Structures are given as structure tokens and as C-alpha cells.
Amino acid sequence: MTASIRRVATLLLVWLAAVFAITELTGWLFAWPPVFGGLRVGPIALYGPGQFLGWRGLLAPGHRWIVDGATVVSGLCALALGARVVLDLRGTRRPGFGAGRWADRAAVRRSGLLGGERR
């Protein structure tokens, strides 16, 4: 697996984790009602990422904005991570870092940093 594919896969997992957290938060706001489904664990429920998308029709019109807001936040997370992917895939214009930036003995001697003559 190449580095770019690993980055994209990692960011996809980050997005799924964010959507899972948004789904759980939305369920918490409504006190995990049984009508939302999910896996019941004691007094709470665990939902799949994005399961809140099916809850809009179950809510009163005055509460549907919460699901709409969760949808917008999930979309914004996807856009932010997508921008990160695009910036990562474009490459970097910064000079190398690490061993590629270190001078060898000859370069140090030429620079005169050690009190030697500059050649």
C-alpha cells in the first residue's frame, strides 16, 4: 500500500470516527430513545456512523434541525478532510527534512564553521 493510499484510508477512518461521535451525540441529545434503534447497552444505545440520517422523519418538526445540523457538521468534516487529502497529494514545496538536510564533513570544512579556511 502506498503512502498516499494509507493517508486517504487513515483520513477516511478519522471521518467515520467523527460521524460516529456526531451520531452518538445526537442520540444523547434525545436520551437514546428506543425508536432510534441501535445496540442497547444499559441505559444508552450505540449507533452506527450516520444512523441519525434516518431519524429526521421520527422527530417533531421543531427538533428536525438537530439532525440537519448533524448532517451539515458531518459534511463539513468530510470537506475538511478532503481538503487535507488534496493538499497532501499535491506534495510539499518545503525543502527536505532530516538526514537529507545534514552536511557531510567536506561541506562543514568548506563552510569554515570549524575555524578552517573557506574553500
Jmol script that loads the backbone (N, CA, C; Angstrom):
load data "model"
ATOM      1  N   MET A   1       0.855  -1.179   0.000  1.00  0.00           N
ATOM      2  CA  MET A   1       0.000   0.000   0.000  1.00  0.00           C
ATOM      3  C   MET A   1       0.898   1.238   0.000  1.00  0.00           C
ATOM      4  N   THR A   2       0.663   2.138  -0.921  1.00  0.00           N
ATOM      5  CA  THR A   2       1.493   3.334  -0.999  1.00  0.00           C
ATOM      6  C   THR A   2       1.128   4.306   0.118  1.00  0.00           C
ATOM      7  N   ALA A   3       2.016   5.271   0.318  1.00  0.00           N
ATOM      8  CA  ALA A   3       1.807   6.233   1.396  1.00  0.00           C
ATOM      9  C   ALA A   3       0.547   7.062   1.173  1.00  0.00           C
ATOM     10  N   SER A   4       0.257   7.435  -0.072  1.00  0.00           N
ATOM     11  CA  SER A   4      -0.923   8.262  -0.322  1.00  0.00           C
ATOM     12  C   SER A   4      -2.208   7.478  -0.060  1.00  0.00           C
ATOM     13  N   ILE A   5      -2.217   6.189  -0.396  1.00  0.00           N
ATOM     14  CA  ILE A   5      -3.406   5.380  -0.123  1.00  0.00           C
ATOM     15  C   ILE A   5      -3.588   5.209   1.383  1.00  0.00           C
ATOM     16  N   ARG A   6      -2.476   5.043   2.104  1.00  0.00           N
ATOM     17  CA  ARG A   6      -2.564   4.933   3.567  1.00  0.00           C
ATOM     18  C   ARG A   6      -3.109   6.222   4.176  1.00  0.00           C
ATOM     19  N   ARG A   7      -2.653   7.373   3.653  1.00  0.00           N
ATOM     20  CA  ARG A   7      -3.156   8.651   4.168  1.00  0.00           C
ATOM     21  C   ARG A   7      -4.649   8.788   3.930  1.00  0.00           C
ATOM     22  N   VAL A   8      -5.091   8.445   2.730  1.00  0.00           N
ATOM     23  CA  VAL A   8      -6.518   8.548   2.403  1.00  0.00           C
ATOM     24  C   VAL A   8      -7.321   7.590   3.285  1.00  0.00           C
ATOM     25  N   ALA A   9      -6.830   6.373   3.477  1.00  0.00           N
ATOM     26  CA  ALA A   9      -7.531   5.400   4.324  1.00  0.00           C
ATOM     27  C   ALA A   9      -7.588   5.879   5.767  1.00  0.00           C
ATOM     28  N   THR A  10      -6.502   6.462   6.244  1.00  0.00           N
ATOM     29  CA  THR A  10      -6.482   6.989   7.618  1.00  0.00           C
ATOM     30  C   THR A  10      -7.482   8.128   7.776  1.00  0.00           C
ATOM     31  N   LEU A  11      -7.512   9.030   6.816  1.00  0.00           N
ATOM     32  CA  LEU A  11      -8.452  10.147   6.903  1.00  0.00           C
ATOM     33  C   LEU A  11      -9.899   9.671   6.772  1.00  0.00           C
ATOM     34  N   LEU A  12     -10.130   8.625   6.000  1.00  0.00           N
ATOM     35  CA  LEU A  12     -11.471   8.050   5.922  1.00  0.00           C
ATOM     36  C   LEU A  12     -11.883   7.474   7.276  1.00  0.00           C
ATOM     37  N   LEU A  13     -10.967   6.800   7.948  1.00  0.00           N
ATOM     38  CA  LEU A  13     -11.266   6.285   9.282  1.00  0.00           C
ATOM     39  C   LEU A  13     -11.506   7.410  10.279  1.00  0.00           C
ATOM     40  N   VAL A  14     -10.755   8.490  10.156  1.00  0.00           N
ATOM     41  CA  VAL A  14     -10.976   9.651  11.029  1.00  0.00           C
ATOM     42  C   VAL A  14     -12.366  10.226  10.781  1.00  0.00           C
ATOM     43  N   TRP A  15     -12.768  10.298   9.513  1.00  0.00           N
ATOM     44  CA  TRP A  15     -14.097  10.826   9.201  1.00  0.00           C
ATOM     45  C   TRP A  15     -15.183   9.915   9.763  1.00  0.00           C
ATOM     46  N   LEU A  16     -15.013   8.603   9.621  1.00  0.00           N
ATOM     47  CA  LEU A  16     -16.005   7.676  10.176  1.00  0.00           C
ATOM     48  C   LEU A  16     -16.082   7.793  11.699  1.00  0.00           C
ATOM     49  N   ALA A  17     -14.955   7.987  12.346  1.00  0.00           N
ATOM     50  CA  ALA A  17     -14.964   8.181  13.802  1.00  0.00           C
ATOM     51  C   ALA A  17     -15.688   9.475  14.162  1.00  0.00           C
ATOM     52  N   ALA A  18     -15.482  10.524  13.372  1.00  0.00           N
ATOM     53  CA  ALA A  18     -16.174  11.792  13.631  1.00  0.00           C
ATOM     54  C   ALA A  18     -17.682  11.631  13.437  1.00  0.00           C
ATOM     55  N   VAL A  19     -18.094  10.937  12.392  1.00  0.00           N
ATOM     56  CA  VAL A  19     -19.524  10.719  12.143  1.00  0.00           C
ATOM     57  C   VAL A  19     -20.116   9.841  13.237  1.00  0.00           C
ATOM     58  N   PHE A  20     -19.360   8.856  13.718  1.00  0.00           N
ATOM     59  CA  PHE A  20     -19.823   8.031  14.829  1.00  0.00           C
ATOM     60  C   PHE A  20     -20.047   8.894  16.068  1.00  0.00           C
ATOM     61  N   ALA A  21     -19.095   9.792  16.354  1.00  0.00           N
ATOM     62  CA  ALA A  21     -19.241  10.674  17.513  1.00  0.00           C
ATOM     63  C   ALA A  21     -20.437  11.615  17.345  1.00  0.00           C
ATOM     64  N   ILE A  22     -20.635  12.130  16.151  1.00  0.00           N
ATOM     65  CA  ILE A  22     -21.777  13.012  15.887  1.00  0.00           C
ATOM     66  C   ILE A  22     -23.079  12.236  16.071  1.00  0.00           C
ATOM     67  N   THR A  23     -23.116  10.993  15.612  1.00  0.00           N
ATOM     68  CA  THR A  23     -24.315  10.163  15.764  1.00  0.00           C
ATOM     69  C   THR A  23     -24.605   9.911  17.232  1.00  0.00           C
ATOM     70  N   GLU A  24     -23.584   9.560  18.003  1.00  0.00           N
ATOM     71  CA  GLU A  24     -23.785   9.305  19.435  1.00  0.00           C
ATOM     72  C   GLU A  24     -24.225  10.581  20.162  1.00  0.00           C
ATOM     73  N   LEU A  25     -23.652  11.702  19.810  1.00  0.00           N
ATOM     74  CA  LEU A  25     -24.052  12.964  20.431  1.00  0.00           C
ATOM     75  C   LEU A  25     -25.505  13.290  20.123  1.00  0.00           C
ATOM     76  N   THR A  26     -25.906  13.053  18.877  1.00  0.00           N
ATOM     77  CA  THR A  26     -27.299  13.295  18.509  1.00  0.00           C
ATOM     78  C   THR A  26     -28.233  12.364  19.272  1.00  0.00           C
ATOM     79  N   GLY A  27     -27.856  11.104  19.401  1.00  0.00           N
ATOM     80  CA  GLY A  27     -28.657  10.175  20.201  1.00  0.00           C
ATOM     81  C   GLY A  27     -28.727  10.598  21.662  1.00  0.00           C
ATOM     82  N   TRP A  28     -27.610  11.092  22.194  1.00  0.00           N
ATOM     83  CA  TRP A  28     -27.574  11.563  23.584  1.00  0.00           C
ATOM     84  C   TRP A  28     -28.510  12.754  23.784  1.00  0.00           C
ATOM     85  N   LEU A  29     -28.555  13.654  22.799  1.00  0.00           N
ATOM     86  CA  LEU A  29     -29.430  14.824  22.917  1.00  0.00           C
ATOM     87  C   LEU A  29     -30.895  14.424  23.087  1.00  0.00           C
ATOM     88  N   PHE A  30     -31.264  13.290  22.511  1.00  0.00           N
ATOM     89  CA  PHE A  30     -32.646  12.810  22.624  1.00  0.00           C
ATOM     90  C   PHE A  30     -32.789  11.706  23.664  1.00  0.00           C
ATOM     91  N   ALA A  31     -31.754  11.473  24.463  1.00  0.00           N
ATOM     92  CA  ALA A  31     -31.749  10.479  25.549  1.00  0.00           C
ATOM     93  C   ALA A  31     -31.912   9.059  25.019  1.00  0.00           C
ATOM     94  N   TRP A  32     -31.313   8.755  23.898  1.00  0.00           N
ATOM     95  CA  TRP A  32     -31.282   7.422  23.308  1.00  0.00           C
ATOM     96  C   TRP A  32     -32.648   6.724  23.282  1.00  0.00           C
ATOM     97  N   PRO A  33     -33.622   7.294  22.606  1.00  0.00           N
ATOM     98  CA  PRO A  33     -34.943   6.639  22.598  1.00  0.00           C
ATOM     99  C   PRO A  33     -34.900   5.308  21.842  1.00  0.00           C
ATOM    100  N   PRO A  34     -35.690   4.334  22.278  1.00  0.00           N
ATOM    101  CA  PRO A  34     -35.693   3.026  21.608  1.00  0.00           C
ATOM    102  C   PRO A  34     -36.092   3.095  20.137  1.00  0.00           C
ATOM    103  N   VAL A  35     -36.888   4.081  19.755  1.00  0.00           N
ATOM    104  CA  VAL A  35     -37.343   4.177  18.376  1.00  0.00           C
ATOM    105  C   VAL A  35     -36.182   4.452  17.416  1.00  0.00           C
ATOM    106  N   PHE A  36     -35.053   4.974  17.930  1.00  0.00           N
ATOM    107  CA  PHE A  36     -33.889   5.227  17.080  1.00  0.00           C
ATOM    108  C   PHE A  36     -33.145   3.940  16.733  1.00  0.00           C
ATOM    109  N   GLY A  37     -33.435   2.848  17.417  1.00  0.00           N
ATOM    110  CA  GLY A  37     -32.745   1.593  17.153  1.00  0.00           C
ATOM    111  C   GLY A  37     -31.396   1.569  17.841  1.00  0.00           C
ATOM    112  N   GLY A  38     -30.463   0.940  17.238  1.00  0.00           N
ATOM    113  CA  GLY A  38     -29.130   0.858  17.795  1.00  0.00           C
ATOM    114  C   GLY A  38     -28.976  -0.320  18.742  1.00  0.00           C
ATOM    115  N   LEU A  39     -27.776  -0.515  19.222  1.00  0.00           N
ATOM    116  CA  LEU A  39     -27.449  -1.585  20.151  1.00  0.00           C
ATOM    117  C   LEU A  39     -27.572  -1.047  21.566  1.00  0.00           C
ATOM    118  N   ARG A  40     -28.522  -1.576  22.309  1.00  0.00           N
ATOM    119  CA  ARG A  40     -28.758  -1.100  23.677  1.00  0.00           C
ATOM    120  C   ARG A  40     -27.676  -1.646  24.598  1.00  0.00           C
ATOM    121  N   VAL A  41     -27.032  -0.746  25.341  1.00  0.00           N
ATOM    122  CA  VAL A  41     -26.029  -1.093  26.337  1.00  0.00           C
ATOM    123  C   VAL A  41     -26.429  -0.379  27.615  1.00  0.00           C
ATOM    124  N   GLY A  42     -27.159  -1.072  28.450  1.00  0.00           N
ATOM    125  CA  GLY A  42     -27.686  -0.444  29.659  1.00  0.00           C
ATOM    126  C   GLY A  42     -28.661   0.649  29.279  1.00  0.00           C
ATOM    127  N   PRO A  43     -28.515   1.827  29.871  1.00  0.00           N
ATOM    128  CA  PRO A  43     -29.452   2.913  29.579  1.00  0.00           C
ATOM    129  C   PRO A  43     -29.147   3.665  28.280  1.00  0.00           C
ATOM    130  N   ILE A  44     -28.008   3.364  27.642  1.00  0.00           N
ATOM    131  CA  ILE A  44     -27.643   4.078  26.412  1.00  0.00           C
ATOM    132  C   ILE A  44     -27.749   3.144  25.219  1.00  0.00           C
ATOM    133  N   ALA A  45     -27.514   3.688  24.052  1.00  0.00           N
ATOM    134  CA  ALA A  45     -27.505   2.893  22.818  1.00  0.00           C
ATOM    135  C   ALA A  45     -26.279   3.268  21.999  1.00  0.00           C
ATOM    136  N   LEU A  46     -25.755   2.303  21.296  1.00  0.00           N
ATOM    137  CA  LEU A  46     -24.654   2.547  20.368  1.00  0.00           C
ATOM    138  C   LEU A  46     -25.215   2.479  18.949  1.00  0.00           C
ATOM    139  N   TYR A  47     -24.916   3.510  18.184  1.00  0.00           N
ATOM    140  CA  TYR A  47     -25.447   3.616  16.829  1.00  0.00           C
ATOM    141  C   TYR A  47     -24.315   3.492  15.815  1.00  0.00           C
ATOM    142  N   GLY A  48     -24.669   3.110  14.622  1.00  0.00           N
ATOM    143  CA  GLY A  48     -23.705   3.085  13.535  1.00  0.00           C
ATOM    144  C   GLY A  48     -23.445   4.498  13.045  1.00  0.00           C
ATOM    145  N   PRO A  49     -22.262   4.738  12.459  1.00  0.00           N
ATOM    146  CA  PRO A  49     -21.966   6.072  11.934  1.00  0.00           C
ATOM    147  C   PRO A  49     -23.011   6.503  10.911  1.00  0.00           C
ATOM    148  N   GLY A  50     -23.584   7.653  11.111  1.00  0.00           N
ATOM    149  CA  GLY A  50     -24.559   8.204  10.173  1.00  0.00           C
ATOM    150  C   GLY A  50     -25.969   7.680  10.343  1.00  0.00           C
ATOM    151  N   GLN A  51     -26.224   6.899  11.364  1.00  0.00           N
ATOM    152  CA  GLN A  51     -27.570   6.366  11.569  1.00  0.00           C
ATOM    153  C   GLN A  51     -28.582   7.479  11.833  1.00  0.00           C
ATOM    154  N   PHE A  52     -28.106   8.633  12.253  1.00  0.00           N
ATOM    155  CA  PHE A  52     -29.010   9.761  12.522  1.00  0.00           C
ATOM    156  C   PHE A  52     -29.740  10.233  11.278  1.00  0.00           C
ATOM    157  N   LEU A  53     -29.243   9.873  10.093  1.00  0.00           N
ATOM    158  CA  LEU A  53     -29.900  10.311   8.860  1.00  0.00           C
ATOM    159  C   LEU A  53     -31.315   9.762   8.734  1.00  0.00           C
ATOM    160  N   GLY A  54     -31.586   8.631   9.345  1.00  0.00           N
ATOM    161  CA  GLY A  54     -32.927   8.049   9.299  1.00  0.00           C
ATOM    162  C   GLY A  54     -33.858   8.540  10.393  1.00  0.00           C
ATOM    163  N   TRP A  55     -33.358   9.353  11.280  1.00  0.00           N
ATOM    164  CA  TRP A  55     -34.159   9.800  12.425  1.00  0.00           C
ATOM    165  C   TRP A  55     -34.988  11.041  12.135  1.00  0.00           C
ATOM    166  N   ARG A  56     -34.716  11.737  11.071  1.00  0.00           N
ATOM    167  CA  ARG A  56     -35.397  13.019  10.814  1.00  0.00           C
ATOM    168  C   ARG A  56     -36.907  12.846  10.762  1.00  0.00           C
ATOM    169  N   GLY A  57     -37.381  11.803  10.112  1.00  0.00           N
ATOM    170  CA  GLY A  57     -38.818  11.576   9.996  1.00  0.00           C
ATOM    171  C   GLY A  57     -39.465  11.139  11.299  1.00  0.00           C
ATOM    172  N   LEU A  58     -38.671  10.692  12.255  1.00  0.00           N
ATOM    173  CA  LEU A  58     -39.211  10.260  13.544  1.00  0.00           C
ATOM    174  C   LEU A  58     -39.405  11.416  14.512  1.00  0.00           C
ATOM    175  N   LEU A  59     -38.861  12.567  14.169  1.00  0.00           N
ATOM    176  CA  LEU A  59     -38.865  13.701  15.095  1.00  0.00           C
ATOM    177  C   LEU A  59     -39.966  14.692  14.773  1.00  0.00           C
ATOM    178  N   ALA A  60     -40.333  15.431  15.790  1.00  0.00           N
ATOM    179  CA  ALA A  60     -41.280  16.533  15.597  1.00  0.00           C
ATOM    180  C   ALA A  60     -40.595  17.602  14.741  1.00  0.00           C
ATOM    181  N   PRO A  61     -41.371  18.374  13.974  1.00  0.00           N
ATOM    182  CA  PRO A  61     -40.760  19.385  13.110  1.00  0.00           C
ATOM    183  C   PRO A  61     -39.845  20.358  13.852  1.00  0.00           C
ATOM    184  N   GLY A  62     -40.130  20.632  15.089  1.00  0.00           N
ATOM    185  CA  GLY A  62     -39.290  21.567  15.844  1.00  0.00           C
ATOM    186  C   GLY A  62     -37.940  21.012  16.238  1.00  0.00           C
ATOM    187  N   HIS A  63     -37.752  19.699  16.129  1.00  0.00           N
ATOM    188  CA  HIS A  63     -36.491  19.072  16.522  1.00  0.00           C
ATOM    189  C   HIS A  63     -35.677  18.574  15.328  1.00  0.00           C
ATOM    190  N   ARG A  64     -36.206  18.702  14.145  1.00  0.00           N
ATOM    191  CA  ARG A  64     -35.506  18.190  12.966  1.00  0.00           C
ATOM    192  C   ARG A  64     -34.234  18.965  12.653  1.00  0.00           C
ATOM    193  N   TRP A  65     -34.143  20.190  13.144  1.00  0.00           N
ATOM    194  CA  TRP A  65     -32.955  20.991  12.876  1.00  0.00           C
ATOM    195  C   TRP A  65     -31.709  20.358  13.492  1.00  0.00           C
ATOM    196  N   ILE A  66     -31.876  19.568  14.537  1.00  0.00           N
ATOM    197  CA  ILE A  66     -30.726  18.920  15.165  1.00  0.00           C
ATOM    198  C   ILE A  66     -30.116  17.896  14.211  1.00  0.00           C
ATOM    199  N   VAL A  67     -30.958  17.115  13.559  1.00  0.00           N
ATOM    200  CA  VAL A  67     -30.467  16.147  12.585  1.00  0.00           C
ATOM    201  C   VAL A  67     -29.875  16.870  11.379  1.00  0.00           C
ATOM    202  N   ASP A  68     -30.510  17.964  10.963  1.00  0.00           N
ATOM    203  CA  ASP A  68     -29.957  18.753   9.859  1.00  0.00           C
ATOM    204  C   ASP A  68     -28.583  19.306  10.217  1.00  0.00           C
ATOM    205  N   GLY A  69     -28.446  19.784  11.451  1.00  0.00           N
ATOM    206  CA  GLY A  69     -27.144  20.295  11.901  1.00  0.00           C
ATOM    207  C   GLY A  69     -26.095  19.204  11.949  1.00  0.00           C
ATOM    208  N   ALA A  70     -26.472  18.012  12.407  1.00  0.00           N
ATOM    209  CA  ALA A  70     -25.532  16.885  12.431  1.00  0.00           C
ATOM    210  C   ALA A  70     -25.099  16.515  11.016  1.00  0.00           C
ATOM    211  N   THR A  71     -26.024  16.600  10.068  1.00  0.00           N
ATOM    212  CA  THR A  71     -25.692  16.309   8.677  1.00  0.00           C
ATOM    213  C   THR A  71     -24.706  17.337   8.126  1.00  0.00           C
ATOM    214  N   VAL A  72     -24.947  18.600   8.433  1.00  0.00           N
ATOM    215  CA  VAL A  72     -24.045  19.665   7.969  1.00  0.00           C
ATOM    216  C   VAL A  72     -22.656  19.495   8.577  1.00  0.00           C
ATOM    217  N   VAL A  73     -22.589  19.208   9.873  1.00  0.00           N
ATOM    218  CA  VAL A  73     -21.292  19.037  10.530  1.00  0.00           C
ATOM    219  C   VAL A  73     -20.550  17.841   9.939  1.00  0.00           C
ATOM    220  N   SER A  74     -21.255  16.757   9.654  1.00  0.00           N
ATOM    221  CA  SER A  74     -20.615  15.596   9.029  1.00  0.00           C
ATOM    222  C   SER A  74     -20.076  15.949   7.642  1.00  0.00           C
ATOM    223  N   GLY A  75     -20.846  16.712   6.895  1.00  0.00           N
ATOM    224  CA  GLY A  75     -20.386  17.157   5.578  1.00  0.00           C
ATOM    225  C   GLY A  75     -19.189  18.076   5.658  1.00  0.00           C
ATOM    226  N   LEU A  76     -19.183  18.971   6.641  1.00  0.00           N
ATOM    227  CA  LEU A  76     -18.041  19.865   6.813  1.00  0.00           C
ATOM    228  C   LEU A  76     -16.788  19.095   7.213  1.00  0.00           C
ATOM    229  N   CYS A  77     -16.951  18.072   8.031  1.00  0.00           N
ATOM    230  CA  CYS A  77     -15.811  17.209   8.379  1.00  0.00           C
ATOM    231  C   CYS A  77     -15.260  16.537   7.122  1.00  0.00           C
ATOM    232  N   ALA A  78     -16.145  16.054   6.276  1.00  0.00           N
ATOM    233  CA  ALA A  78     -15.706  15.409   5.034  1.00  0.00           C
ATOM    234  C   ALA A  78     -14.982  16.404   4.138  1.00  0.00           C
ATOM    235  N   LEU A  79     -15.493  17.627   4.044  1.00  0.00           N
ATOM    236  CA  LEU A  79     -14.831  18.645   3.224  1.00  0.00           C
ATOM    237  C   LEU A  79     -13.459  19.000   3.774  1.00  0.00           C
ATOM    238  N   ALA A  80     -13.351  19.147   5.079  1.00  0.00           N
ATOM    239  CA  ALA A  80     -12.067  19.496   5.695  1.00  0.00           C
ATOM    240  C   ALA A  80     -11.050  18.381   5.472  1.00  0.00           C
ATOM    241  N   LEU A  81     -11.465  17.140   5.671  1.00  0.00           N
ATOM    242  CA  LEU A  81     -10.548  16.032   5.454  1.00  0.00           C
ATOM    243  C   LEU A  81     -10.227  15.853   3.973  1.00  0.00           C
ATOM    244  N   GLY A  82     -11.189  16.140   3.102  1.00  0.00           N
ATOM    245  CA  GLY A  82     -10.932  16.094   1.667  1.00  0.00           C
ATOM    246  C   GLY A  82      -9.922  17.142   1.245  1.00  0.00           C
ATOM    247  N   ALA A  83     -10.019  18.328   1.827  1.00  0.00           N
ATOM    248  CA  ALA A  83      -9.028  19.367   1.541  1.00  0.00           C
ATOM    249  C   ALA A  83      -7.652  18.921   2.010  1.00  0.00           C
ATOM    250  N   ARG A  84      -7.616  18.238   3.145  1.00  0.00           N
ATOM    251  CA  ARG A  84      -6.337  17.729   3.646  1.00  0.00           C
ATOM    252  C   ARG A  84      -5.746  16.710   2.678  1.00  0.00           C
ATOM    253  N   VAL A  85      -6.581  15.842   2.130  1.00  0.00           N
ATOM    254  CA  VAL A  85      -6.114  14.848   1.161  1.00  0.00           C
ATOM    255  C   VAL A  85      -5.552  15.543  -0.067  1.00  0.00           C
ATOM    256  N   VAL A  86      -6.273  16.544  -0.572  1.00  0.00           N
ATOM    257  CA  VAL A  86      -5.814  17.261  -1.767  1.00  0.00           C
ATOM    258  C   VAL A  86      -4.479  17.936  -1.495  1.00  0.00           C
ATOM    259  N   LEU A  87      -4.336  18.563  -0.336  1.00  0.00           N
ATOM    260  CA  LEU A  87      -3.078  19.227  -0.012  1.00  0.00           C
ATOM    261  C   LEU A  87      -1.948  18.219   0.166  1.00  0.00           C
ATOM    262  N   ASP A  88      -2.239  17.072   0.742  1.00  0.00           N
ATOM    263  CA  ASP A  88      -1.210  16.039   0.906  1.00  0.00           C
ATOM    264  C   ASP A  88      -0.790  15.453  -0.432  1.00  0.00           C
ATOM    265  N   LEU A  89      -1.746  15.248  -1.327  1.00  0.00           N
ATOM    266  CA  LEU A  89      -1.427  14.642  -2.608  1.00  0.00           C
ATOM    267  C   LEU A  89      -0.711  15.602  -3.545  1.00  0.00           C
ATOM    268  N   ARG A  90      -0.872  16.904  -3.315  1.00  0.00           N
ATOM    269  CA  ARG A  90      -0.184  17.884  -4.141  1.00  0.00           C
ATOM    270  C   ARG A  90       1.314  17.869  -3.899  1.00  0.00           C
ATOM    271  N   GLY A  91       1.716  17.340  -2.774  1.00  0.00           N
ATOM    272  CA  GLY A  91       3.140  17.314  -2.442  1.00  0.00           C
ATOM    273  C   GLY A  91       3.522  18.535  -1.636  1.00  0.00           C
ATOM    274  N   THR A  92       4.752  18.595  -1.316  1.00  0.00           N
ATOM    275  CA  THR A  92       5.239  19.697  -0.497  1.00  0.00           C
ATOM    276  C   THR A  92       6.317  20.455  -1.249  1.00  0.00           C
ATOM    277  N   ARG A  93       6.361  21.712  -1.037  1.00  0.00           N
ATOM    278  CA  ARG A  93       7.379  22.538  -1.659  1.00  0.00           C
ATOM    279  C   ARG A  93       8.493  22.864  -0.658  1.00  0.00           C
ATOM    280  N   ARG A  94       8.350  22.377   0.547  1.00  0.00           N
ATOM    281  CA  ARG A  94       9.365  22.624   1.562  1.00  0.00           C
ATOM    282  C   ARG A  94      10.611  21.802   1.265  1.00  0.00           C
ATOM    283  N   PRO A  95      11.773  22.303   1.662  1.00  0.00           N
ATOM    284  CA  PRO A  95      12.985  21.503   1.468  1.00  0.00           C
ATOM    285  C   PRO A  95      12.946  20.249   2.332  1.00  0.00           C
ATOM    286  N   GLY A  96      13.781  19.302   2.010  1.00  0.00           N
ATOM    287  CA  GLY A  96      13.815  18.052   2.754  1.00  0.00           C
ATOM    288  C   GLY A  96      14.083  18.252   4.233  1.00  0.00           C
ATOM    289  N   PHE A  97      13.797  17.243   5.008  1.00  0.00           N
ATOM    290  CA  PHE A  97      13.982  17.309   6.449  1.00  0.00           C
ATOM    291  C   PHE A  97      14.734  16.065   6.892  1.00  0.00           C
ATOM    292  N   GLY A  98      15.527  16.191   7.933  1.00  0.00           N
ATOM    293  CA  GLY A  98      16.212  15.029   8.487  1.00  0.00           C
ATOM    294  C   GLY A  98      17.559  14.830   7.844  1.00  0.00           C
ATOM    295  N   ALA A  99      17.879  13.581   7.555  1.00  0.00           N
ATOM    296  CA  ALA A  99      19.202  13.243   7.052  1.00  0.00           C
ATOM    297  C   ALA A  99      19.510  13.941   5.731  1.00  0.00           C
ATOM    298  N   GLY A 100      18.521  14.230   4.940  1.00  0.00           N
ATOM    299  CA  GLY A 100      18.741  14.908   3.674  1.00  0.00           C
ATOM    300  C   GLY A 100      19.203  16.349   3.823  1.00  0.00           C
ATOM    301  N   ARG A 101      19.076  16.919   4.993  1.00  0.00           N
ATOM    302  CA  ARG A 101      19.462  18.315   5.219  1.00  0.00           C
ATOM    303  C   ARG A 101      20.802  18.431   5.928  1.00  0.00           C
ATOM    304  N   TRP A 102      21.369  17.346   6.384  1.00  0.00           N
ATOM    305  CA  TRP A 102      22.611  17.414   7.146  1.00  0.00           C
ATOM    306  C   TRP A 102      23.806  17.488   6.211  1.00  0.00           C
ATOM    307  N   ALA A 103      24.788  18.245   6.643  1.00  0.00           N
ATOM    308  CA  ALA A 103      26.008  18.387   5.852  1.00  0.00           C
ATOM    309  C   ALA A 103      26.968  17.245   6.185  1.00  0.00           C
ATOM    310  N   ASP A 104      27.806  16.922   5.211  1.00  0.00           N
ATOM    311  CA  ASP A 104      28.853  15.942   5.491  1.00  0.00           C
ATOM    312  C   ASP A 104      30.124  16.696   5.913  1.00  0.00           C
ATOM    313  N   ARG A 105      31.176  15.949   6.224  1.00  0.00           N
ATOM    314  CA  ARG A 105      32.417  16.581   6.722  1.00  0.00           C
ATOM    315  C   ARG A 105      32.986  17.568   5.717  1.00  0.00           C
ATOM    316  N   ALA A 106      32.938  17.219   4.453  1.00  0.00           N
ATOM    317  CA  ALA A 106      33.514  18.099   3.436  1.00  0.00           C
ATOM    318  C   ALA A 106      32.747  19.426   3.371  1.00  0.00           C
ATOM    319  N   ALA A 107      31.430  19.367   3.497  1.00  0.00           N
ATOM    320  CA  ALA A 107      30.630  20.595   3.453  1.00  0.00           C
ATOM    321  C   ALA A 107      30.912  21.469   4.669  1.00  0.00           C
ATOM    322  N   VAL A 108      31.116  20.859   5.835  1.00  0.00           N
ATOM    323  CA  VAL A 108      31.435  21.632   7.038  1.00  0.00           C
ATOM    324  C   VAL A 108      32.796  22.290   6.887  1.00  0.00           C
ATOM    325  N   ARG A 109      33.766  21.552   6.366  1.00  0.00           N
ATOM    326  CA  ARG A 109      35.095  22.147   6.148  1.00  0.00           C
ATOM    327  C   ARG A 109      35.009  23.312   5.168  1.00  0.00           C
ATOM    328  N   ARG A 110      34.244  23.139   4.104  1.00  0.00           N
ATOM    329  CA  ARG A 110      34.108  24.221   3.107  1.00  0.00           C
ATOM    330  C   ARG A 110      33.428  25.453   3.693  1.00  0.00           C
ATOM    331  N   SER A 111      32.526  25.268   4.641  1.00  0.00           N
ATOM    332  CA  SER A 111      31.784  26.412   5.194  1.00  0.00           C
ATOM    333  C   SER A 111      32.629  27.255   6.132  1.00  0.00           C
ATOM    334  N   GLY A 112      33.689  26.670   6.694  1.00  0.00           N
ATOM    335  CA  GLY A 112      34.545  27.413   7.616  1.00  0.00           C
ATOM    336  C   GLY A 112      33.967  27.495   9.007  1.00  0.00           C
ATOM    337  N   LEU A 113      32.998  26.697   9.333  1.00  0.00           N
ATOM    338  CA  LEU A 113      32.369  26.740  10.649  1.00  0.00           C
ATOM    339  C   LEU A 113      33.287  26.275  11.778  1.00  0.00           C
ATOM    340  N   LEU A 114      34.280  25.473  11.470  1.00  0.00           N
ATOM    341  CA  LEU A 114      35.166  24.941  12.487  1.00  0.00           C
ATOM    342  C   LEU A 114      36.479  25.690  12.560  1.00  0.00           C
ATOM    343  N   GLY A 115      36.525  26.886  12.019  1.00  0.00           N
ATOM    344  CA  GLY A 115      37.724  27.705  12.077  1.00  0.00           C
ATOM    345  C   GLY A 115      38.704  27.399  10.980  1.00  0.00           C
ATOM    346  N   GLY A 116      38.344  26.487  10.115  1.00  0.00           N
ATOM    347  CA  GLY A 116      39.220  26.173   8.974  1.00  0.00           C
ATOM    348  C   GLY A 116      39.034  27.207   7.882  1.00  0.00           C
ATOM    349  N   GLU A 117      39.846  27.084   6.893  1.00  0.00           N
ATOM    350  CA  GLU A 117      39.723  28.030   5.780  1.00  0.00           C
ATOM    351  C   GLU A 117      38.515  27.689   4.919  1.00  0.00           C
ATOM    352  N   ARG A 118      37.977  28.705   4.350  1.00  0.00           N
ATOM    353  CA  ARG A 118      36.853  28.520   3.443  1.00  0.00           C
ATOM    354  C   ARG A 118      37.383  28.300   2.035  1.00  0.00           C
ATOM    355  N   ARG A 119      36.951  27.241   1.412  1.00  0.00           N
ATOM    356  CA  ARG A 119      37.441  26.941   0.054  1.00  0.00           C
ATOM    357  C   ARG A 119      36.366  27.114  -0.956  1.00  0.00           C
TER     358      ARG A 119
END
end "model"
wireframe off; spacefill off
backbone 0.3
color backbone group
